[in-house]
Amino acid sequence: MKRLIAFFKEEDGLETVEYGIILGLIVAGTIGLVVTIGNWVNTSFTNVSTELTANPPN
């Protein structure tokens, strides 16, 4: 029983887990940002292409 209590009180390795969670959140946020910006850029280029096709320059 003492070993079980000691195991749950042990804090070695918790920093590594915390850093892993923080890194995961940063990666998820970065991926979300890249997808959002990518969609915005794609929409912008599609709009420009549509306008140029409908109204070609003289």
C-alpha distance matrix in Angstrom:
0.0 3.8 5.4 5.2 6.4 8.6 9.8 11.0 12.6 14.3 18.0 19.6 21.8 22.2 25.7 26.6 25.5 27.5 30.5 30.3 30.4 33.3 35.1 34.8 36.3 39.1 39.9 40.0 42.3 44.5 44.9 45.8 48.3 49.9 50.3 51.9 54.2 55.1 56.1 58.1 60.0 60.6 62.1 64.2 65.7 66.3 68.2 70.3 71.1 72.1 74.4 76.0 76.6 78.2 80.2 81.0 82.3 86.1
3.8 0.0 3.8 5.4 5.2 6.1 8.5 10.1 10.6 12.1 15.9 17.4 20.2 20.6 24.0 25.2 24.5 26.3 29.2 29.4 29.7 32.3 34.2 34.3 35.8 38.3 39.4 39.8 41.8 43.9 44.7 45.7 47.9 49.6 50.3 51.8 53.9 54.9 56.1 58.0 59.7 60.6 62.1 64.1 65.6 66.4 68.3 70.2 71.1 72.3 74.4 76.0 76.8 78.4 80.2 80.9 82.1 85.9
5.4 3.8 0.0 3.8 5.5 5.0 6.0 8.7 9.8 10.3 14.1 15.0 17.5 18.4 21.8 22.5 22.0 24.1 26.8 26.8 27.4 30.1 31.7 31.8 33.6 36.0 36.8 37.4 39.6 41.5 42.2 43.4 45.7 47.1 47.8 49.5 51.6 52.5 53.7 55.8 57.3 58.1 59.8 61.8 63.1 63.9 65.9 67.8 68.6 69.9 72.1 73.5 74.3 76.0 77.8 78.4 79.6 83.3
5.2 5.4 3.8 0.0 3.8 5.4 5.0 6.5 8.8 10.0 13.5 14.9 16.9 17.2 20.8 21.5 20.4 22.5 25.4 25.2 25.4 28.3 30.0 29.7 31.3 34.0 34.8 35.1 37.3 39.5 39.9 40.9 43.4 44.9 45.4 47.0 49.3 50.2 51.3 53.3 55.0 55.7 57.3 59.4 60.8 61.5 63.4 65.4 66.2 67.3 69.6 71.1 71.8 73.4 75.4 76.1 77.4 81.1
6.4 5.2 5.5 3.8 0.0 3.8 5.4 5.3 6.3 8.7 12.1 14.4 16.7 16.5 20.0 21.4 20.3 21.8 24.9 25.2 25.2 27.7 29.8 29.8 31.0 33.7 34.9 35.1 37.1 39.3 40.1 40.9 43.2 45.0 45.6 47.0 49.2 50.3 51.4 53.2 55.1 56.0 57.4 59.3 60.9 61.8 63.5 65.5 66.5 67.6 69.7 71.3 72.2 73.7 75.5 76.3 77.5 81.2
8.6 6.1 5.0 5.4 3.8 0.0 3.8 5.5 5.1 6.1 9.8 11.5 14.4 14.7 18.0 19.3 18.9 20.5 23.3 23.9 24.3 26.7 28.6 29.0 30.4 32.7 34.0 34.6 36.5 38.5 39.5 40.5 42.6 44.3 45.2 46.6 48.6 49.8 51.1 52.9 54.5 55.5 57.1 58.9 60.4 61.4 63.2 65.0 66.0 67.4 69.4 70.8 71.8 73.5 75.2 75.8 76.8 80.6
9.8 8.5 6.0 5.0 5.4 3.8 0.0 3.8 5.5 5.3 8.7 9.9 12.0 12.5 16.0 16.8 16.1 18.2 20.9 21.0 21.5 24.2 25.8 26.0 27.6 30.1 31.0 31.6 33.7 35.7 36.4 37.6 39.8 41.3 42.1 43.7 45.7 46.7 48.0 50.0 51.5 52.4 54.1 56.0 57.4 58.3 60.2 62.0 62.9 64.2 66.4 67.8 68.6 70.4 72.1 72.7 73.8 77.6
11.0 10.1 8.7 6.5 5.3 5.5 3.8 0.0 3.8 5.5 8.0 10.5 12.2 11.5 15.2 16.4 15.1 16.6 19.8 20.0 19.8 22.4 24.5 24.5 25.8 28.4 29.6 29.9 31.8 34.0 34.8 35.7 37.9 39.7 40.4 41.8 43.9 45.1 46.2 48.0 49.8 50.8 52.2 54.1 55.7 56.6 58.3 60.2 61.3 62.4 64.5 66.1 67.0 68.5 70.3 71.1 72.2 76.0
12.6 10.6 9.8 8.8 6.3 5.1 5.5 3.8 0.0 3.8 6.3 9.4 11.9 11.2 14.3 16.3 15.6 16.5 19.6 20.5 20.5 22.6 24.9 25.4 26.4 28.7 30.3 30.8 32.4 34.6 35.8 36.7 38.6 40.5 41.5 42.7 44.7 46.0 47.3 48.9 50.6 51.8 53.3 55.0 56.6 57.7 59.3 61.1 62.3 63.6 65.5 67.0 68.1 69.7 71.3 72.0 73.0 76.7
14.3 12.1 10.3 10.0 8.7 6.1 5.3 5.5 3.8 0.0 3.8 5.8 8.8 8.9 12.0 13.6 13.5 14.9 17.5 18.4 19.1 21.1 23.0 23.8 25.2 27.2 28.6 29.6 31.3 33.1 34.3 35.6 37.4 39.0 40.2 41.6 43.4 44.6 46.2 47.8 49.3 50.5 52.2 53.8 55.3 56.5 58.2 59.8 61.0 62.5 64.3 65.7 66.8 68.6 70.1 70.6 71.5 75.2
18.0 15.9 14.1 13.5 12.1 9.8 8.7 8.0 6.3 3.8 0.0 3.8 6.3 5.7 8.4 10.5 10.7 11.6 14.1 15.4 16.1 17.8 19.8 20.9 22.1 23.9 25.5 26.7 28.2 29.9 31.4 32.6 34.2 35.9 37.3 38.6 40.2 41.6 43.2 44.7 46.1 47.5 49.2 50.6 52.2 53.5 55.2 56.7 58.0 59.5 61.3 62.6 63.9 65.6 67.0 67.5 68.3 72.0
19.6 17.4 15.0 14.9 14.4 11.5 9.9 10.5 9.4 5.8 3.8 0.0 3.8 5.6 7.6 8.7 9.9 11.6 13.2 14.4 16.0 17.6 18.9 20.3 22.1 23.5 24.7 26.3 28.0 29.3 30.7 32.4 33.9 35.2 36.8 38.4 39.7 40.9 42.8 44.4 45.5 46.9 48.8 50.2 51.5 52.9 54.8 56.1 57.3 59.0 60.8 61.9 63.2 65.1 66.5 66.8 67.5 71.2
21.8 20.2 17.5 16.9 16.7 14.4 12.0 12.2 11.9 8.8 6.3 3.8 0.0 3.8 5.4 5.3 6.6 8.8 10.1 10.8 12.7 14.5 15.5 16.8 18.8 20.2 21.2 22.8 24.7 25.9 27.1 28.9 30.5 31.7 33.2 35.0 36.3 37.4 39.3 41.0 42.0 43.3 45.3 46.7 47.9 49.4 51.3 52.7 53.7 55.4 57.3 58.4 59.6 61.6 63.0 63.2 64.0 67.7
22.2 20.6 18.4 17.2 16.5 14.7 12.5 11.5 11.2 8.9 5.7 5.6 3.8 0.0 3.8 5.3 5.1 6.2 8.6 9.7 10.6 12.3 14.1 15.2 16.7 18.4 19.9 21.1 22.7 24.3 25.7 27.1 28.7 30.2 31.7 33.1 34.6 35.9 37.7 39.2 40.5 41.9 43.7 45.1 46.5 47.9 49.7 51.1 52.3 53.9 55.7 57.0 58.2 60.0 61.4 61.9 62.7 66.4
25.7 24.0 21.8 20.8 20.0 18.0 16.0 15.2 14.3 12.0 8.4 7.6 5.4 3.8 0.0 3.8 5.4 5.0 6.1 8.4 9.8 10.4 12.0 14.0 15.3 16.4 18.1 19.8 21.0 22.3 24.1 25.7 26.8 28.3 30.2 31.5 32.7 34.2 36.1 37.4 38.5 40.2 42.0 43.2 44.6 46.2 47.9 49.2 50.5 52.2 53.9 55.0 56.5 58.3 59.5 59.9 60.5 64.1
26.6 25.2 22.5 21.5 21.4 19.3 16.8 16.4 16.3 13.6 10.5 8.7 5.3 5.3 3.8 0.0 3.8 5.4 5.1 6.1 8.7 9.9 10.4 12.2 14.3 15.2 16.2 18.2 19.9 20.8 22.3 24.2 25.6 26.7 28.4 30.1 31.3 32.4 34.5 36.0 37.0 38.4 40.5 41.7 42.9 44.5 46.4 47.6 48.7 50.5 52.3 53.4 54.6 56.6 57.9 58.2 58.9 62.5
25.5 24.5 22.0 20.4 20.3 18.9 16.1 15.1 15.6 13.5 10.7 9.9 6.6 5.1 5.4 3.8 0.0 3.8 5.5 5.0 6.2 8.7 9.8 10.4 12.4 14.3 15.2 16.4 18.4 19.9 21.0 22.5 24.3 25.6 26.9 28.6 30.2 31.3 33.0 34.7 36.0 37.2 39.0 40.6 41.9 43.2 45.1 46.6 47.6 49.2 51.1 52.4 53.5 55.3 56.8 57.3 58.1 61.8
27.5 26.3 24.1 22.5 21.8 20.5 18.2 16.6 16.5 14.9 11.6 11.6 8.8 6.2 5.0 5.4 3.8 0.0 3.8 5.3 5.1 6.2 8.5 9.8 10.7 12.4 14.2 15.4 16.6 18.4 20.0 21.2 22.6 24.4 25.9 27.1 28.6 30.1 31.8 33.2 34.6 36.1 37.7 39.1 40.6 42.1 43.7 45.2 46.5 48.0 49.7 51.1 52.4 54.1 55.5 56.0 56.8 60.5
30.5 29.2 26.8 25.4 24.9 23.3 20.9 19.8 19.6 17.5 14.1 13.2 10.1 8.6 6.1 5.1 5.5 3.8 0.0 3.8 5.4 5.1 6.0 8.5 9.9 10.4 12.1 14.1 15.3 16.3 18.2 19.9 20.9 22.3 24.2 25.6 26.7 28.1 30.2 31.5 32.5 34.2 36.1 37.2 38.6 40.2 41.9 43.1 44.4 46.2 47.9 49.0 50.4 52.3 53.5 53.8 54.5 58.1
30.3 29.4 26.8 25.2 25.2 23.9 21.0 20.0 20.5 18.4 15.4 14.4 10.8 9.7 8.4 6.1 5.0 5.3 3.8 0.0 3.8 5.5 5.1 6.1 8.7 9.9 10.4 12.2 14.2 15.2 16.3 18.3 19.8 20.9 22.4 24.2 25.6 26.6 28.5 30.2 31.3 32.5 34.5 36.0 37.2 38.6 40.5 41.9 42.9 44.6 46.5 47.6 48.8 50.7 52.2 52.5 53.3 57.0
30.4 29.7 27.4 25.4 25.2 24.3 21.5 19.8 20.5 19.1 16.1 16.0 12.7 10.6 9.8 8.7 6.2 5.1 5.4 3.8 0.0 3.8 5.4 5.0 6.3 8.7 9.9 10.5 12.3 14.2 15.4 16.5 18.4 20.0 21.2 22.6 24.3 25.6 27.1 28.7 30.2 31.5 33.1 34.7 36.2 37.4 39.2 40.8 41.9 43.4 45.3 46.6 47.8 49.5 51.0 51.6 52.5 56.3
33.3 32.3 30.1 28.3 27.7 26.7 24.2 22.4 22.6 21.1 17.8 17.6 14.5 12.3 10.4 9.9 8.7 6.2 5.1 5.5 3.8 0.0 3.8 5.4 5.2 6.2 8.6 9.9 10.6 12.3 14.3 15.4 16.5 18.4 20.1 21.1 22.5 24.1 25.9 27.1 28.5 30.1 31.7 32.9 34.6 36.1 37.6 39.0 40.5 42.0 43.6 45.0 46.4 48.1 49.3 49.9 50.6 54.3
35.1 34.2 31.7 30.0 29.8 28.6 25.8 24.5 24.9 23.0 19.8 18.9 15.5 14.1 12.0 10.4 9.8 8.5 6.0 5.1 5.4 3.8 0.0 3.8 5.4 5.1 6.1 8.6 9.8 10.4 12.2 14.2 15.2 16.4 18.3 19.9 20.9 22.2 24.3 25.7 26.7 28.2 30.2 31.4 32.6 34.3 36.1 37.3 38.5 40.3 42.0 43.1 44.5 46.4 47.6 47.9 48.7 52.3
34.8 34.3 31.8 29.7 29.8 29.0 26.0 24.5 25.4 23.8 20.9 20.3 16.8 15.2 14.0 12.2 10.4 9.8 8.5 6.1 5.0 5.4 3.8 0.0 3.8 5.5 5.1 6.1 8.6 9.8 10.5 12.2 14.2 15.3 16.5 18.3 19.9 20.9 22.6 24.4 25.6 26.7 28.6 30.2 31.5 32.8 34.7 36.2 37.2 38.8 40.7 42.0 43.1 44.9 46.4 46.9 47.9 51.6
36.3 35.8 33.6 31.3 31.0 30.4 27.6 25.8 26.4 25.2 22.1 22.1 18.8 16.7 15.3 14.3 12.4 10.7 9.9 8.7 6.3 5.2 5.4 3.8 0.0 3.8 5.5 5.1 6.1 8.5 9.9 10.5 12.2 14.2 15.4 16.5 18.3 19.8 21.2 22.6 24.2 25.6 27.1 28.6 30.3 31.5 33.1 34.7 36.1 37.4 39.2 40.7 41.9 43.5 44.9 45.6 46.6 50.3
39.1 38.3 36.0 34.0 33.7 32.7 30.1 28.4 28.7 27.2 23.9 23.5 20.2 18.4 16.4 15.2 14.3 12.4 10.4 9.9 8.7 6.2 5.1 5.5 3.8 0.0 3.8 5.5 5.1 6.1 8.6 9.9 10.5 12.2 14.2 15.3 16.4 18.0 20.0 21.0 22.3 24.0 25.7 26.8 28.4 30.0 31.6 32.9 34.3 36.0 37.5 38.8 40.3 42.0 43.2 43.7 44.4 48.1
39.9 39.4 36.8 34.8 34.9 34.0 31.0 29.6 30.3 28.6 25.5 24.7 21.2 19.9 18.1 16.2 15.2 14.2 12.1 10.4 9.9 8.6 6.1 5.1 5.5 3.8 0.0 3.8 5.4 5.1 6.1 8.6 9.8 10.5 12.2 14.2 15.3 16.2 18.3 19.9 20.9 22.2 24.2 25.6 26.7 28.2 30.2 31.5 32.5 34.3 36.1 37.2 38.5 40.4 41.8 42.1 43.0 46.7
40.0 39.8 37.4 35.1 35.1 34.6 31.6 29.9 30.8 29.6 26.7 26.3 22.8 21.1 19.8 18.2 16.4 15.4 14.1 12.2 10.5 9.9 8.6 6.1 5.1 5.5 3.8 0.0 3.8 5.5 5.2 6.2 8.6 10.0 10.7 12.3 14.3 15.2 16.6 18.5 20.0 21.0 22.7 24.4 25.9 26.9 28.7 30.4 31.5 32.9 34.8 36.3 37.3 39.0 40.6 41.2 42.4 46.1
42.3 41.8 39.6 37.3 37.1 36.5 33.7 31.8 32.4 31.3 28.2 28.0 24.7 22.7 21.0 19.9 18.4 16.6 15.3 14.2 12.3 10.6 9.8 8.6 6.1 5.1 5.4 3.8 0.0 3.8 5.5 5.1 6.1 8.6 9.9 10.5 12.2 14.0 15.4 16.5 18.3 19.8 21.2 22.5 24.4 25.7 27.1 28.7 30.2 31.6 33.2 34.7 36.1 37.6 38.9 39.7 40.6 44.3
44.5 43.9 41.5 39.5 39.3 38.5 35.7 34.0 34.6 33.1 29.9 29.3 25.9 24.3 22.3 20.8 19.9 18.4 16.3 15.2 14.2 12.3 10.4 9.8 8.5 6.1 5.1 5.5 3.8 0.0 3.8 5.4 5.1 6.1 8.6 9.8 10.5 12.0 14.2 15.3 16.3 18.0 19.9 20.9 22.3 24.0 25.7 26.9 28.2 30.0 31.6 32.8 34.2 36.0 37.2 37.7 38.4 42.1
44.9 44.7 42.2 39.9 40.1 39.5 36.4 34.8 35.8 34.3 31.4 30.7 27.1 25.7 24.1 22.3 21.0 20.0 18.2 16.3 15.4 14.3 12.2 10.5 9.9 8.6 6.1 5.2 5.5 3.8 0.0 3.8 5.4 5.1 6.1 8.6 9.9 10.3 12.3 14.2 15.2 16.2 18.3 19.9 21.0 22.2 24.3 25.7 26.7 28.3 30.3 31.4 32.5 34.4 35.9 36.4 37.5 41.2
45.8 45.7 43.4 40.9 40.9 40.5 37.6 35.7 36.7 35.6 32.6 32.4 28.9 27.1 25.7 24.2 22.5 21.2 19.9 18.3 16.5 15.4 14.2 12.2 10.5 9.9 8.6 6.2 5.1 5.4 3.8 0.0 3.8 5.5 5.2 6.2 8.6 9.8 10.7 12.4 14.3 15.3 16.6 18.4 20.1 21.1 22.7 24.5 25.8 27.0 28.8 30.4 31.5 33.0 34.6 35.4 36.6 40.4
48.3 47.9 45.7 43.4 43.2 42.6 39.8 37.9 38.6 37.4 34.2 33.9 30.5 28.7 26.8 25.6 24.3 22.6 20.9 19.8 18.4 16.5 15.2 14.2 12.2 10.5 9.8 8.6 6.1 5.1 5.4 3.8 0.0 3.8 5.5 5.1 6.1 8.4 9.9 10.6 12.2 14.1 15.4 16.5 18.3 19.9 21.2 22.6 24.2 25.7 27.1 28.6 30.2 31.7 32.9 33.6 34.5 38.2
49.9 49.6 47.1 44.9 45.0 44.3 41.3 39.7 40.5 39.0 35.9 35.2 31.7 30.2 28.3 26.7 25.6 24.4 22.3 20.9 20.0 18.4 16.4 15.3 14.2 12.2 10.5 10.0 8.6 6.1 5.1 5.5 3.8 0.0 3.8 5.4 5.2 5.9 8.5 9.8 10.4 11.9 14.1 15.1 16.3 18.0 19.8 21.0 22.2 24.0 25.7 26.8 28.1 30.0 31.3 31.7 32.6 36.3
50.3 50.3 47.8 45.4 45.6 45.2 42.1 40.4 41.5 40.2 37.3 36.8 33.2 31.7 30.2 28.4 26.9 25.9 24.2 22.4 21.2 20.1 18.3 16.5 15.4 14.2 12.2 10.7 9.9 8.6 6.1 5.2 5.5 3.8 0.0 3.8 5.6 5.0 6.1 8.6 9.9 10.4 12.2 14.2 15.4 16.3 18.3 20.0 20.9 22.3 24.3 25.7 26.7 28.4 30.1 30.7 32.0 35.8
51.9 51.8 49.5 47.0 47.0 46.6 43.7 41.8 42.7 41.6 38.6 38.4 35.0 33.1 31.5 30.1 28.6 27.1 25.6 24.2 22.6 21.1 19.9 18.3 16.5 15.3 14.2 12.3 10.5 9.8 8.6 6.2 5.1 5.4 3.8 0.0 3.8 5.4 5.2 6.3 8.7 9.9 10.7 12.4 14.5 15.4 16.7 18.6 20.1 21.1 22.8 24.6 25.8 27.1 28.6 29.6 30.8 34.6
54.2 53.9 51.6 49.3 49.2 48.6 45.7 43.9 44.7 43.4 40.2 39.7 36.3 34.6 32.7 31.3 30.2 28.6 26.7 25.6 24.3 22.5 20.9 19.9 18.3 16.4 15.3 14.3 12.2 10.5 9.9 8.6 6.1 5.2 5.6 3.8 0.0 3.8 5.4 5.0 6.1 8.5 9.8 10.5 12.3 14.1 15.3 16.6 18.3 19.9 21.2 22.6 24.2 25.8 26.9 27.5 28.4 32.1
55.1 54.9 52.5 50.2 50.3 49.8 46.7 45.1 46.0 44.6 41.6 40.9 37.4 35.9 34.2 32.4 31.3 30.1 28.1 26.6 25.6 24.1 22.2 20.9 19.8 18.0 16.2 15.2 14.0 12.0 10.3 9.8 8.4 5.9 5.0 5.4 3.8 0.0 3.8 5.4 5.2 6.1 8.6 9.8 10.7 12.1 14.2 15.4 16.4 18.2 20.0 21.1 22.3 24.3 25.6 26.0 27.2 31.0
56.1 56.1 53.7 51.3 51.4 51.1 48.0 46.2 47.3 46.2 43.2 42.8 39.3 37.7 36.1 34.5 33.0 31.8 30.2 28.5 27.1 25.9 24.3 22.6 21.2 20.0 18.3 16.6 15.4 14.2 12.3 10.7 9.9 8.5 6.1 5.2 5.4 3.8 0.0 3.8 5.5 5.0 6.1 8.6 10.0 10.4 12.2 14.3 15.2 16.3 18.3 20.0 20.9 22.4 24.1 25.0 26.5 30.3
58.1 58.0 55.8 53.3 53.2 52.9 50.0 48.0 48.9 47.8 44.7 44.4 41.0 39.2 37.4 36.0 34.7 33.2 31.5 30.2 28.7 27.1 25.7 24.4 22.6 21.0 19.9 18.5 16.5 15.3 14.2 12.4 10.6 9.8 8.6 6.3 5.0 5.4 3.8 0.0 3.8 5.5 5.2 6.2 8.7 9.9 10.6 12.4 14.3 15.3 16.6 18.5 20.0 21.2 22.4 23.5 24.7 28.4
60.0 59.7 57.3 55.0 55.1 54.5 51.5 49.8 50.6 49.3 46.1 45.5 42.0 40.5 38.5 37.0 36.0 34.6 32.5 31.3 30.2 28.5 26.7 25.6 24.2 22.3 20.9 20.0 18.3 16.3 15.2 14.3 12.2 10.4 9.9 8.7 6.1 5.2 5.5 3.8 0.0 3.8 5.4 5.0 6.2 8.5 9.9 10.6 12.2 14.2 15.4 16.5 18.2 20.0 21.0 21.5 22.4 26.2
60.6 60.6 58.1 55.7 56.0 55.5 52.4 50.8 51.8 50.5 47.5 46.9 43.3 41.9 40.2 38.4 37.2 36.1 34.2 32.5 31.5 30.1 28.2 26.7 25.6 24.0 22.2 21.0 19.8 18.0 16.2 15.3 14.1 11.9 10.4 9.9 8.5 6.1 5.0 5.5 3.8 0.0 3.8 5.4 5.3 6.1 8.6 10.0 10.5 12.2 14.3 15.4 16.3 18.3 19.9 20.3 21.9 25.7
62.1 62.1 59.8 57.3 57.4 57.1 54.1 52.2 53.3 52.2 49.2 48.8 45.3 43.7 42.0 40.5 39.0 37.7 36.1 34.5 33.1 31.7 30.2 28.6 27.1 25.7 24.2 22.7 21.2 19.9 18.3 16.6 15.4 14.1 12.2 10.7 9.8 8.6 6.1 5.2 5.4 3.8 0.0 3.8 5.5 5.0 6.1 8.7 9.8 10.4 12.3 14.2 15.2 16.4 18.1 19.3 21.0 24.8
64.2 64.1 61.8 59.4 59.3 58.9 56.0 54.1 55.0 53.8 50.6 50.2 46.7 45.1 43.2 41.7 40.6 39.1 37.2 36.0 34.7 32.9 31.4 30.2 28.6 26.8 25.6 24.4 22.5 20.9 19.9 18.4 16.5 15.1 14.2 12.4 10.5 9.8 8.6 6.2 5.0 5.4 3.8 0.0 3.8 5.4 5.2 6.3 8.6 9.9 10.7 12.4 14.3 15.5 16.4 17.4 18.5 22.3
65.7 65.6 63.1 60.8 60.9 60.4 57.4 55.7 56.6 55.3 52.2 51.5 47.9 46.5 44.6 42.9 41.9 40.6 38.6 37.2 36.2 34.6 32.6 31.5 30.3 28.4 26.7 25.9 24.4 22.3 21.0 20.1 18.3 16.3 15.4 14.5 12.3 10.7 10.0 8.7 6.2 5.3 5.5 3.8 0.0 3.8 5.4 5.0 6.0 8.5 9.9 10.5 12.1 14.2 15.1 15.4 16.7 20.4
66.3 66.4 63.9 61.5 61.8 61.4 58.3 56.6 57.7 56.5 53.5 52.9 49.4 47.9 46.2 44.5 43.2 42.1 40.2 38.6 37.4 36.1 34.3 32.8 31.5 30.0 28.2 26.9 25.7 24.0 22.2 21.1 19.9 18.0 16.3 15.4 14.1 12.1 10.4 9.9 8.5 6.1 5.0 5.4 3.8 0.0 3.8 5.5 5.1 6.1 8.6 9.9 10.5 12.2 14.1 14.8 16.9 20.6
68.2 68.3 65.9 63.4 63.5 63.2 60.2 58.3 59.3 58.2 55.2 54.8 51.3 49.7 47.9 46.4 45.1 43.7 41.9 40.5 39.2 37.6 36.1 34.7 33.1 31.6 30.2 28.7 27.1 25.7 24.3 22.7 21.2 19.8 18.3 16.7 15.3 14.2 12.2 10.6 9.9 8.6 6.1 5.2 5.4 3.8 0.0 3.8 5.4 5.1 6.2 8.6 9.9 10.6 12.0 13.6 15.4 19.1
70.3 70.2 67.8 65.4 65.5 65.0 62.0 60.2 61.1 59.8 56.7 56.1 52.7 51.1 49.2 47.6 46.6 45.2 43.1 41.9 40.8 39.0 37.3 36.2 34.7 32.9 31.5 30.4 28.7 26.9 25.7 24.5 22.6 21.0 20.0 18.6 16.6 15.4 14.3 12.4 10.6 10.0 8.7 6.3 5.0 5.5 3.8 0.0 3.8 5.5 5.2 6.1 8.6 10.0 10.4 11.1 12.4 16.2
71.1 71.1 68.6 66.2 66.5 66.0 62.9 61.3 62.3 61.0 58.0 57.3 53.7 52.3 50.5 48.7 47.6 46.5 44.4 42.9 41.9 40.5 38.5 37.2 36.1 34.3 32.5 31.5 30.2 28.2 26.7 25.8 24.2 22.2 20.9 20.1 18.3 16.4 15.2 14.3 12.2 10.5 9.8 8.6 6.0 5.1 5.4 3.8 0.0 3.8 5.5 5.2 6.1 8.6 9.8 10.0 12.1 15.7
72.1 72.3 69.9 67.3 67.6 67.4 64.2 62.4 63.6 62.5 59.5 59.0 55.4 53.9 52.2 50.5 49.2 48.0 46.2 44.6 43.4 42.0 40.3 38.8 37.4 36.0 34.3 32.9 31.6 30.0 28.3 27.0 25.7 24.0 22.3 21.1 19.9 18.2 16.3 15.3 14.2 12.2 10.4 9.9 8.5 6.1 5.1 5.5 3.8 0.0 3.8 5.5 5.2 6.1 8.5 9.9 12.7 16.1
74.4 74.4 72.1 69.6 69.7 69.4 66.4 64.5 65.5 64.3 61.3 60.8 57.3 55.7 53.9 52.3 51.1 49.7 47.9 46.5 45.3 43.6 42.0 40.7 39.2 37.5 36.1 34.8 33.2 31.6 30.3 28.8 27.1 25.7 24.3 22.8 21.2 20.0 18.3 16.6 15.4 14.3 12.3 10.7 9.9 8.6 6.2 5.2 5.5 3.8 0.0 3.8 5.5 5.2 5.9 7.9 10.1 13.6
76.0 76.0 73.5 71.1 71.3 70.8 67.8 66.1 67.0 65.7 62.6 61.9 58.4 57.0 55.0 53.4 52.4 51.1 49.0 47.6 46.6 45.0 43.1 42.0 40.7 38.8 37.2 36.3 34.7 32.8 31.4 30.4 28.6 26.8 25.7 24.6 22.6 21.1 20.0 18.5 16.5 15.4 14.2 12.4 10.5 9.9 8.6 6.1 5.2 5.5 3.8 0.0 3.8 5.5 5.1 5.0 7.2 10.9
76.6 76.8 74.3 71.8 72.2 71.8 68.6 67.0 68.1 66.8 63.9 63.2 59.6 58.2 56.5 54.6 53.5 52.4 50.4 48.8 47.8 46.4 44.5 43.1 41.9 40.3 38.5 37.3 36.1 34.2 32.5 31.5 30.2 28.1 26.7 25.8 24.2 22.3 20.9 20.0 18.2 16.3 15.2 14.3 12.1 10.5 9.9 8.6 6.1 5.2 5.5 3.8 0.0 3.8 5.6 5.7 9.2 12.1
78.2 78.4 76.0 73.4 73.7 73.5 70.4 68.5 69.7 68.6 65.6 65.1 61.6 60.0 58.3 56.6 55.3 54.1 52.3 50.7 49.5 48.1 46.4 44.9 43.5 42.0 40.4 39.0 37.6 36.0 34.4 33.0 31.7 30.0 28.4 27.1 25.8 24.3 22.4 21.2 20.0 18.3 16.4 15.5 14.2 12.2 10.6 10.0 8.6 6.1 5.2 5.5 3.8 0.0 3.8 6.3 9.7 12.3
80.2 80.2 77.8 75.4 75.5 75.2 72.1 70.3 71.3 70.1 67.0 66.5 63.0 61.4 59.5 57.9 56.8 55.5 53.5 52.2 51.0 49.3 47.6 46.4 44.9 43.2 41.8 40.6 38.9 37.2 35.9 34.6 32.9 31.3 30.1 28.6 26.9 25.6 24.1 22.4 21.0 19.9 18.1 16.4 15.1 14.1 12.0 10.4 9.8 8.5 5.9 5.1 5.6 3.8 0.0 3.8 6.5 8.9
81.0 80.9 78.4 76.1 76.3 75.8 72.7 71.1 72.0 70.6 67.5 66.8 63.2 61.9 59.9 58.2 57.3 56.0 53.8 52.5 51.6 49.9 47.9 46.9 45.6 43.7 42.1 41.2 39.7 37.7 36.4 35.4 33.6 31.7 30.7 29.6 27.5 26.0 25.0 23.5 21.5 20.3 19.3 17.4 15.4 14.8 13.6 11.1 10.0 9.9 7.9 5.0 5.7 6.3 3.8 0.0 3.8 6.5
82.3 82.1 79.6 77.4 77.5 76.8 73.8 72.2 73.0 71.5 68.3 67.5 64.0 62.7 60.5 58.9 58.1 56.8 54.5 53.3 52.5 50.6 48.7 47.9 46.6 44.4 43.0 42.4 40.6 38.4 37.5 36.6 34.5 32.6 32.0 30.8 28.4 27.2 26.5 24.7 22.4 21.9 21.0 18.5 16.7 16.9 15.4 12.4 12.1 12.7 10.1 7.2 9.2 9.7 6.5 3.8 0.0 3.8
86.1 85.9 83.3 81.1 81.2 80.6 77.6 76.0 76.7 75.2 72.0 71.2 67.7 66.4 64.1 62.5 61.8 60.5 58.1 57.0 56.3 54.3 52.3 51.6 50.3 48.1 46.7 46.1 44.3 42.1 41.2 40.4 38.2 36.3 35.8 34.6 32.1 31.0 30.3 28.4 26.2 25.7 24.8 22.3 20.4 20.6 19.1 16.2 15.7 16.1 13.6 10.9 12.1 12.3 8.9 6.5 3.8 0.0
